[in-house]
């Protein structure tokens, strides 16, 4: 694991050179390709060192982090074209990648906490430095305070575990017993806010709307997954004592998913619509993790990876339209099929993935989650019907309203995409639809 870490650290000095804008993503593509061959086939911890290791959950999310960070640079060509501090931008992206790599590969709960919180700093730089509107300062403060509010109780809980067990190693947490519900809240609340769960989700839409395309991609693609990964890691501490508490989060998340889906149906901002759809999808993931069964855990992992690729691709599409039209409003971004005919197919493909159409990985994740949640309680079928229906409804609404209809009268020409943009969208869509061919990686890892 240290070899990949050193590779990332030695990319940082390259950021000062003018030719680094294409060299850095090329090297990141190379290291992603090399990392592909380190898959832990025995479905247990491997590549172990004193502080770092990797199992299948870590592997999938680290690979996703590498992939999204390369595509972030590919999507942010406007930063290089306008010479808006491209070297510092590359430094922030690589720093963020290092923090995510260390967080996902930590085998110690305290080091995971440190890197979990450290990933907030480069994200804040992305939003404040390259965001679009003056409101980005308020969005950054929202992000900071929502996340930090629940982080101190988590630190206190981790120190309490260390005081009781004498170790924070993830392999040795299974025999811990503590009957306090306050301890339970301390351990899960920070991760639920990070995901984010309904009722504590208000930081997410504002952060997405004000962030640049790279900030939106990393927020939707990876940072929301840190919450789910953290829940996977702390549940050995909680599973024997708090099995009955899960229904609270399941009900809040799934009923909240229905409400958020209704919010999506009346959004006029493309980015805001995609951000709210993330909250609805993450509600299903929280439900799957909280039921403590095999189908729920597998479905949650598969949907986290699928959502990371699909949501990131949709943010890229909205940014491609924004760069041409200067607006993200659906009132102006209508009739795009006539304005950008070459992008209409990508809108269709990624919108259909967003509603879990086959053969996307979203379908595999949602089928597993539906099976797990309904086996836990058949009453959840009522809520899940609405979540699935509205998921399709707002995806069709987004596609039909943006592609069809009369286009904005201020447009006097049509626009083609760059080959860079087609490559960017293909690299989101291809893994999303072809990972399902080796679905055993997503559902046989426990």
N, C-alpha and C positions, 0 to 999 in steps of 0.2 A: 504493500500500500504506500510505503514511503517513496518509492520510485516515481509514482504518479504525482505525489505531492511536490517532490523536488522539481519535476518537469514543469508544474504550474508556477512554482515560485520563480524559476529561471526564465519564465515568459515575461515577467514584470519589467526587467531592464530593456526588453525590445520595444516597449511602449514609447520610448523617447524618439525613436527613429521615424522618419516620414513614410518609409515603405512598410511600416508594421501593420497597416490597416488590413492588408490581405495576407500578410505572413502569419499573423497571430491566429486568425480563424483556420488557416491551412494546417498549422501545427496542432490546433485543437481537434480538427477532424482526424488527424493522424493518431493522436493519443486516444481518441474515442474508438477508433478502429482497433488499436492495440488492446484497449480495455475489454473489448468484446470477447477476447479469448481467455479472460480471467473468470469466466462464469463458474460459480461454485456448484458443480454437478452433484455433490453429495448432500445438498440441501441442509448443511449445517455451517457453523462458522469456519471460515478459512482465511488465508493470508494474514494470520494473526501476528501481531507484534505486541509491544508492551502497552500501547494505548489504542491501537487501531486494528480493525478486523472487518470482515465482510461476510454477510450471509445473503440469502436470495433477496430479501426485502431491501437491504442496503444496496446490493448490486443494481437492482432495477432502478432505484431512485438516483444513485450516483450516475448511472448511464444516462438517465433522463436529464440530469443536471448538465452533464457534458454537452448533450445534444442541444438543449435549449440555449445554453450560453453561446454556442457557435452560431445558432440561428439568430440570436439577439444582435450580434455584430453584423450579420448578413442583412438584417432588417433595418439597421440604423445607418444606412449609406448616406442619408441626408446630413448626419453629424460630420462625416468626412468631407462631403461635397461643399458644405458651408464653412468648413474649417472651424467648427465650434468645439474646440479643445478635444480633438479626436484621441490624442495620446492619453489624456486623463480619463476619457471615457473607457478606453481599453483597460487602463489600470483598475478602474472601478469594477468592470466586468470580471476581470481575472481575480481580483480580491474577493468578489462575491462567490466565484466558483471555488476558491480555496476554502472559504468559510463553509459552504455547503458540503464540499467533499469531506472536510473534517467532521462536520456534524453527523453526516450519514454513516461515517466509518468509525465513529467513537464506540468503544466497548465499555466506557466508563460513564456513569450517569452525570457526573459533575462536568466532565469535559464536553459531553453532549450539550449540557445546559449553556456552557460558555459560548460554544460556537453557534448554538441555536439563537442566542441573543445577538451575537456579533454579526450575523447575516443581515440584521436590521440596518446597520450603519451604511454599507454600500448601497442598499436599496433606497435609503433616505437621500443619499447623494444623487442617485439617478433621478429621483422625483424632483428634488429641489434644484438640481443643476440643469437638467434637460427637459423639464416639464414645460407645458405650453402656456398656461394661464397664471396670473398672479395668485389664484386660489391654491396653487400647489403647496404654498407654505402651510396653509390650514390643513390640507390633506396630509402633509408630512407629520404635522403635530398630532392629528387623529391617529395615524398609524403608530406613532411613537408611544402615545399614552395608552391606547387600547392594549398594545402588546406589553408594555412595561408594567401596567397596572396589575396584571395577573402573574408577572414573572417573579416578583419578590416572594409571594407565598410558595411558588414552586421551588425556589432556592431553599426556603426554610424547610419544606417537606423533604428535599434531597438531603439536607444536613441532618434531619431527624432520622432518616433511613441509615445514614452513615453512623450516627451515634448508636443506633440499635443493633446494626449488623456488623459494623466494623469494616464494611466493604461496599463499594458502589458498582462492582463489576456486573454487567448485564447477565452473566451466566449464573450468578449466585443470589439472585433476588427472589427466588421462588418460595423460600421458607419464611418469609417475613409475615408477621401478624400485627395488625394495629386496628382496633375496632372504632376509631374516631372518624366520624363523617367529615370533620374539619380537615383531617389529613387527606381524605379522599378528594375533597374540593380543591385543596392546595395542589394536588398532583395532576388533576385533569383540566382545571379551568384555563390555564395558559394555553394548552393545546387546542381546546375548544374555541377559544377566541382567535387563535391563529388560523383555524381551518377555513372560514369562520362559521360558527353555529348561528342560527337565527336568533335574534335579540341582541347579539354582540357582533353583528356583521356590518355596522354602519361605516366602519373605517374603510371597508373594501371598495364600495362603489366610488367614493370620493378619491381614494388613492389611484384607482384604475383610470378614472376620467382625467385626472391631472397629470398622470405619469406619461413619459414618452413611450413609444411602442416597446422599447426594450424593457422598461420598468413593468409595463403591463404583462409582457410575456413571462418575465421571471416571477412576478407575483402569482399569476394564474398557473404557470407551469410547474413551479418548484416550491415556492414559499408556503403555499397552502398545504402542500404535501408534508412539510415539516411537522405540522400539527398531527396529521394521521400517523406519521412515523413515530412521533413521541408517544402517542396513545398505545401503539403496538409495544413500545419498549417499557412503559411503566405498568402495564396491566398485569404482569406477573406479581407485582406488589399488591394488587387490588382484587384479583379475581376470586380469592377464597373468602374475602370479607364483605365485598360490596356487590355481589352478583345481582342483587335485587334493585340496585340504584339505576341500572341502565335504562329502565323504562322511561324515566324522566327525560333523559337526553334524546331517546328515540322519538318520543311523542313531540317534543319541542322541535326537533330537526325536521321530521316528516310533515307535521302540520305547517311548520314554517316554510318548508319547501313548496307547499301548495300556495301559500300567501305570496311568496317571492315570485313564483311562476306567474301569478296574476299581476304583480308589479311589472314583470317583463312585458306583458301584453299592452301596457300603456306607456312604455318608454319611447321617447323620440330621439334619444342619443344612442348611437350604435354601440359605443364603448360601455355605456351604462347598462344597456340590455345584455351584453355578453357577460359583464361583471355580475349582474344579478342572477344570470343563469348558472354561474359558478357556485353561488350560495345554494341554489336548489340541488345541484349535483352533489355538493359536499354534504348536504343534509342526508342524502342516501348513504354516503360513505360513513358518516358518523353512526347512523342506524346499524349498518353492517358490522362496524367494529364493536358496538356496544352489546350486541346479542351474544357475543362470546361463542360462536360456533364456526365450524370449518367453512361452510358456504359463505357466511358473512365476511370472514377474514379474507378469503380468496377474492370474493367479489369486490371488496373495498380496495385491495391492492391493485386489481386489474383496472377498476374505474379511476383510481388516482393516476395511473400511468396514462390511460386513455384521455382523461380530462386534461392532463397537462399538455398533450400534443394538440388536441382538438381546440381547446380554448385559446392556446397560443396562436394557432393558425388563423382563427377568427379575428384575433386582435391585429394580426398582420394584414388581413384583408381590409379591415376598417381603416388601418393606417394608410394603405395604398390608395383608398378612396379619398382620405383626408388630405394627402399630399397633392392630389389633383384639384380638389374642389375647395379646400380650405375650411371645411365644415364636417362635423360628424352627425349633423341632424338628419333624420330620416326624411324630413320635408325637402331637403336639398339633395340628399343621396337617393333619390328615387329615379326609376327609369335607367339604372346603370347598365342594363343590357344593351341599350342603344349607345351609351357613352363609352363603355369599356366592354365590348362583347367578348374579348378574350378572357376576362375574369369571371364571366357569368358561370362557367363550368366549375370553377374553384369555389365560388359561393355555394353552388348547389352541393358539391361533394362534401364540404366541411359542415354545411348546415344539416345535411342528412346524417353525418357522423354525430353531430350534436344531439340529434333526436334518437340516437342508438339504432340506426338502420344497419342491416347486415351489409358487408361482412366486417364492420368496424369492431375494434376492441371494446368500445362502449357497450355494444350488445352483449358481449360475453360477461362484462362486469355487471350490467344491470340484470341479466338473467340469474346470475349467482346471487346477487343481492335480493332480488325478488323471492327466490327460493328460500334463502336463509331467513328473511324477515317474516314471510308467511308461515314457515315452519315454527317460528318463535311464537307468533300469535296471528291467527287467521283474520282478526279484526283489522290488522294493518293493511289488508287487501283493499279496504275502502279508500284509505289515504293514498296508497301506492297507485291505484287506478288513476286518481286525479293528477298525481305527480307525473306519471308517464304520459297521460293525455296532454297536459299543459306543456310538457317538454317538447312534444311534437308541435303543439299549437304555436308556441312563440318562435320556434325555429322556422316554421313555414311562414309566419308573420314577418320575420326578419328578412327571409329570402325574397318573398313575393313583393313586399313593400319596397325593398331596395332595388330589385331588378326590374320590376314591371311598372307600368304607369307612365305618366308623362314626365319627362325629365325637366330639370330646373331651366328656366328661360335664359339664365345667364350663361349657359353652355353653348358654344358655337362650333364645337368640333367633336371628334371622337378621339379616344386615347388608347394606345396599346400599352401592354405591360413590358417591363424590361426582362431580359432573360434571368437576371438576378432574382426578380420577384417570382417568376415561375419556378425556379430552382428552390427558392425558400418555401413556397407553398407545397411543392412536391415532397420536400423533405419533412414536412409535417404530416402529409396525407399518407405517404407510402408506409412508414412504420405503423401508423395507426390502423391500417387495414391488412397488413401482412403479418403482424405479430400473432394474429389469431391462428395462423397456420401452425405455430408452435405453442398452442394454448396451454400445454402442460407446464410451461415455465411460469405462467400466471396463476394456475390453479392447483398445482401439486407441490407447493413449496413448504407446506407445514409438516 
